Amino acid sequence: MSERAVQFGRTGTLAGVLATPTATAAATAADDALPLLVMPRSALLQDAAPRRLTVELARAARERGLQSLRFDLGGCGDSGERPAGETDDAAAVNDVCDALDFLARPDPQRRFVLLGVNADLDAIVRVAAEDERVAGLVSINGPAFRTGGYWLRRCARALVFSGSGRPDDSEGRAAGRLARDRHAFAAAIQVLADRGVRMLHVYSGGATAREFNHARQFWSMLPPLRTNGRLAVAHLPGADRGFTCREDRGQLYDLCIEWMTR
């Protein structure tokens, strides 16, 4: 069986699905030490579109020889309630750590990539900054801050756009402290880069998107960073926030998997 339901955690109430490559896919993978993809799903990720992305991405990764775990944080989806007395932030961090501990039992040397979709990145960034088992982090439509260039591009396309539809909406946008504070976001990226964590930030939406409309925006919305080549930014202007078009989803999956297998 290539997918199986699992339960784990401090109280055994965290629920997820572990996707394991077939023998053929594993044999054709470029590297036996490929990282394991971990996708926590918070209360912000309960809408159908982002949940579908994690399911399909896990299956696409499985076909390319990558193992993955997608799971619901405590109090969300199929997982049980969080332990009493924990704050939301602390509980989310502990849940992610529990997932890594569970996955590392067969192989303590295993490395992981954490992935967040349209959600609060605070927990996975904190874990990635402190846990040496985390080798990479993928953010899909994460924190975005408008810049002067953003407004110029948006205004330049306003007349063209006015007769062709409506702007990409802001539902499902990134939340949490990092999404509200660009300096905190920049500081977190610098900490991860200094620790040697590889990062991929993917954004959707064209010139009329409400939050992000060009790959250059990422670098201009933050103070100068010393990433030493560990940070990559990809912009898919033709895709909406939910990647509802199958071709856009396929492009996203290929992008993430190729980055993970480098």
Buried (B, 14 or more C-beta within 10 A) or exposed (E): EBBEEBBBBBEEBBBBBBBBBEEEBBEEBEEEEBBBBBBBBBBBBEEEBBBBBBBBBBBBBBBBBBBBBBBBBBBBBBBBEBBEEBEBBBBBBBBBBBBBBBBBEEEEEBBBBBBBBBBBBBBBBBBBBEBEBBBBBBBBBBBBBBBEBBEEBBEEBEEEBEEEEEBBEEEBBBBBBBBEBBEBBBBBBBBBBEBEBBBBBBBBBBBBBBBBBBBBBBEEBBEEBEBEEBBBBBBBBEBBBBBEEEEBBEBBBEBBBEBBBE
